[in-house]
């Protein structure tokens, strides 16, 4: 198959330029100002051409929780959100703590055949924080990283051993940072709004202590570590100072941490319940600053689809998580580029090149010879977010009613158009 | 300056801008104040006869706005009473005024009024309670409502029927009022969004307990004639106390100052941003206070590591007899109950002449009768 993406504004590492792209056999064969071809043409006039977006932190729920999402619905939602590659967390049932589950996820994703799905194995068996999972076998079956996402490995010795052991398979630990004793079942940020609502708060220190621990382990061992969904200003500062002295730490944050403050929880709307919790204005601003100066390497969604019954209960009983994969690009573009002055190249780095580099995935840039993983967006298109229209089974978004810019027009994976906006 | 003077059976208020009179409406045990500006305010006769705080409040608030009609009639603005955080000063005063009428009924031992006849009240309690539940039940019964109790154990919160489904079931039984107590914050709000019935929060987790705060404020107003300018000391487990929170919200709205003292482990974060004065000693909290309110300490907090022992708690955070001398000479001692005698308050304070702890219970009944009546009026007008 051979075609030309014509007249799009292509987002490169160092700027945006109007170019044509020749796609041939799933690769980018040529990039030039005016490419004549006898094949098909995809008209991208007025649109922006990004490297295929990569989300290194999603939950596809299969196997085990297909009522919330499955690999097919999650893949459809991912390509609708502009994502060509996603990495799915292991907190399925059974937990992805062995090669059988890893293989199953890969097999199902290939059957579905939309975006590339990379399984993340668990650090410990059953995510219990006790014994190492079969990290080597999972790596051989295609796992791209390990994480006990949703939980911290509370025993520092186990975490140390996991980092050391996984480094032998070139896998990085993705650390969910939460001191469970200190968080003590908190469901919102501890502060003025937990006091107003009477909802149990989780103090920033519960996250920061574990960020500091992972940094300390990484620094002592000289092994890279990745910090998941950073939400606190103080956590951003810990990572910034660690990076400044050369610690091999990388980090991510999510649109809800740079778009929202915990004022939203006073509504008791369970769609605002997420872990770590949405925090305060100074945290929101620090996350944006961290994304801008490179302290935070990438944007992920922590896409956590839930069924209505998991959310239509008392706030304290509701499941944690936000269905975010279909809103991430528009929220990030609107907030960071339109409002905070990020460049499109910065956005492309945060949502594509950086996660590819952290996990060693193909893609992440638009360049000749690379895989034709391409996301084409209409940045002028304005719309209002409505979770009920999500393709994902999870309709749980706190962004209902928010006006955003940036509609995904096409999502192309290995040269094949996997999503085209109607 | 607002002056009040009598002319025959009517009372007139002159706020410089507003003047008006009180007209008795025998059918309603209440009255209307007509301001020259066209503002009409319903209020209780007893209240109108006693203190001029409400007209004062209105005159100050609306000075210079003569002629502008704000509302024809003050009523509750929502179908539910979920907390005082989202209840206006006007609504709070409306409830307190109506509670005065209800207390007058109780004083005359007239418990067979039919104000609520034809309505049904359910008390839906997911936590144990004696006084609040009984108070709601009697409030309904005294005014002629049908009344049913449902007790659900806390464990059934976690499994079995969801709160929304329970609410829908009750709704299908044509219930008018649901008084709910629940261990989780926000549960009454969730219920209220899913039922047609009016939901009254009888305490939800660490969130609010509005009827308790209203009865506390009623007791204070009864003693001091008004709320504005009072100094209220709240002492003890503030963090887990929905009573302290609702009192803080309500008292601030009516112009009182709230001083709090507790071990740091039992003080919620940033409560000073809600207008509380967080004190560094009990003396600071009590000095000059008009009301000294103790809060119940629960033994299970000790197991949670929040304080070392009851005896240590009592020594440093219990109110002693001698401290009362620091308070205002007319100060009252309050406690939402049940009291741990000798822990939060000494027995002599609990039983002494300054204590209004028993009166609080009567006032609680009056306040709940008032709330049900006002909600019924709201429902008749709006639903």
Boltz contact constraints between the chains, C-beta under 6 A:
constraints:
  - contact:
      token1: [A, 190]
      token2: [B, 269]
      max_distance: 6.0
  - contact:
      token1: [A, 191]
      token2: [B, 269]
      max_distance: 6.0
  - contact:
      token1: [A, 191]
      token2: [B, 270]
      max_distance: 6.0
  - contact:
      token1: [A, 192]
      token2: [B, 270]
      max_distance: 6.0
  - contact:
      token1: [A, 192]
      token2: [B, 273]
      max_distance: 6.0
  - contact:
      token1: [A, 195]
      token2: [B, 268]
      max_distance: 6.0
  - contact:
      token1: [A, 195]
      token2: [B, 269]
      max_distance: 6.0
  - contact:
      token1: [A, 195]
      token2: [B, 270]
      max_distance: 6.0
  - contact:
      token1: [A, 195]
      token2: [B, 271]
      max_distance: 6.0
  - contact:
      token1: [A, 197]
      token2: [B, 185]
      max_distance: 6.0
  - contact:
      token1: [A, 198]
      token2: [B, 185]
      max_distance: 6.0
  - contact:
      token1: [A, 198]
      token2: [B, 205]
      max_distance: 6.0
  - contact:
      token1: [A, 198]
      token2: [B, 206]
      max_distance: 6.0
  - contact:
      token1: [A, 198]
      token2: [B, 207]
      max_distance: 6.0
  - contact:
      token1: [A, 199]
      token2: [B, 185]
      max_distance: 6.0
  - contact:
      token1: [A, 268]
      token2: [B, 186]
      max_distance: 6.0
  - contact:
      token1: [A, 268]
      token2: [B, 189]
      max_distance: 6.0
  - contact:
      token1: [A, 312]
      token2: [B, 164]
      max_distance: 6.0
  - contact:
      token1: [A, 313]
      token2: [B, 162]
      max_distance: 6.0
  - contact:
      token1: [A, 314]
      token2: [B, 184]
      max_distance: 6.0
  - contact:
      token1: [A, 314]
      token2: [B, 187]
      max_distance: 6.0
  - contact:
      token1: [A, 315]
      token2: [B, 186]
      max_distance: 6.0
  - contact:
      token1: [A, 316]
      token2: [B, 184]
      max_distance: 6.0
